[in-house]
Every structure is written in C-alpha cells, then in structure tokens.
Amino acid sequence: MIIASGTSSRHVNGLTRRLKENLHANGVKGISIEGADQCDWVVLDAGDVIVHLFRPEVREFYNIEKMWCERPPSSDSPLEPTTDNAQI
C-alpha cells in the first residue's frame, strides 16, 4: 500500500493519470480507479499494490496512517491491547 499526497486536486489528477499510464506501460492489467471525479482522495487498485492519493487537507482529515500506528494515540483509547490469554 502506498499513501501519497498531491498539492491540489489538479495535481492528484495528474499523478493518477501518470501512474495509470506507467502501470499500463509495464504490463499491469485490470487497474481500478475510484475517486477520480473529484480528486480529493483517489484509490488506484493495481492488484498487488493499492495507491491512495490525497489532497493534503483530506489526507490529514482521514489520517489513514493511524491504522498502522504502534500504539493508540491516547491512553484512554478503546484500542488498548489486551493481556488476557484468549486464543484467536
């Protein structure tokens, strides 16, 4: 997964088009693109690679990087790790 930002909707649109062209030129088929109408947040699914392209304000608002943070942002977060011996 790749997360990147453009400086504006126009820049995100240009990044999306160029990335699609380069992937296609390198033989990647079945590329899906969502969000290209507004170019606030574009998701490009190239099979083994998924690319998220954001305008900076939208990236900050959604903050999807928090899904991979090592520990929750606050100590009273409901995502605290448990120490019970339950098996998954």
PLY file of the C-alpha trace (Angstrom):
ply
format ascii 1.0
element vertex 88
property float x
property float y
property float z
element edge 87
property int vertex1
property int vertex2
end_header
0.00 0.00 0.00
1.27 3.42 -0.96
-0.06 6.66 0.53
0.88 9.92 -1.15
-0.30 13.50 -1.45
-0.63 15.93 -4.29
-0.67 19.67 -3.73
-4.15 20.19 -5.24
-6.98 18.33 -6.97
-5.33 19.06 -10.30
-2.03 17.60 -9.06
-3.78 14.48 -7.70
-5.48 14.08 -11.08
-2.13 14.35 -12.89
-0.49 11.85 -10.52
-3.38 9.45 -11.06
-3.17 9.65 -14.85
0.62 9.30 -14.93
0.59 6.39 -12.51
-2.08 4.60 -14.53
-0.11 5.17 -17.76
3.13 3.89 -16.23
1.49 0.81 -14.73
-0.24 0.02 -18.02
3.03 0.51 -19.93
4.67 -2.01 -17.59
2.05 -4.65 -18.28
-0.22 -4.21 -15.27
-3.78 -5.02 -16.29
-7.14 -4.61 -14.55
-6.33 -1.31 -12.84
-9.31 0.10 -10.92
-9.58 3.76 -10.00
-12.06 5.29 -7.55
-12.45 8.97 -6.67
-11.04 10.42 -9.89
-14.14 12.59 -10.41
-13.24 15.00 -7.59
-9.59 14.05 -6.99
-9.76 14.69 -3.24
-8.91 11.07 -2.43
-8.15 8.70 -5.30
-7.66 4.97 -4.76
-5.84 3.14 -7.52
-6.02 -0.65 -7.21
-3.36 -2.38 -9.28
-3.78 -5.84 -7.79
-0.76 -6.38 -5.57
-0.40 -2.64 -4.99
-3.01 -0.17 -3.80
-2.20 3.53 -4.05
-4.03 6.23 -2.10
-3.54 9.75 -3.47
-4.82 12.64 -1.36
-5.09 16.37 -1.30
-3.21 17.38 1.90
-6.33 18.54 3.78
-8.18 15.32 3.01
-5.20 13.17 3.99
-4.96 14.99 7.31
-8.71 14.64 7.94
-8.89 10.88 7.30
-5.41 10.10 8.71
-5.47 6.51 7.44
-1.88 6.05 8.58
-3.24 5.71 12.13
-4.30 2.16 11.25
-0.63 1.17 11.38
0.48 3.13 14.43
2.38 1.15 17.04
0.27 2.34 19.96
-3.04 4.17 20.22
-2.84 7.97 20.16
-4.26 8.35 23.70
-4.10 6.23 26.82
-7.90 6.08 27.14
-8.36 4.75 23.62
-10.57 1.64 23.26
-7.85 0.09 21.09
-5.58 -0.74 24.03
-4.03 -4.21 23.67
-5.44 -6.84 25.98
-3.34 -9.10 28.15
-5.78 -11.97 28.51
-4.84 -15.41 27.26
-7.66 -15.75 24.76
-6.64 -17.58 21.62
-7.60 -16.25 18.26
0 1
1 2
2 3
3 4
4 5
5 6
6 7
7 8
8 9
9 10
10 11
11 12
12 13
13 14
14 15
15 16
16 17
17 18
18 19
19 20
20 21
21 22
22 23
23 24
24 25
25 26
26 27
27 28
28 29
29 30
30 31
31 32
32 33
33 34
34 35
35 36
36 37
37 38
38 39
39 40
40 41
41 42
42 43
43 44
44 45
45 46
46 47
47 48
48 49
49 50
50 51
51 52
52 53
53 54
54 55
55 56
56 57
57 58
58 59
59 60
60 61
61 62
62 63
63 64
64 65
65 66
66 67
67 68
68 69
69 70
70 71
71 72
72 73
73 74
74 75
75 76
76 77
77 78
78 79
79 80
80 81
81 82
82 83
83 84
84 85
85 86
86 87
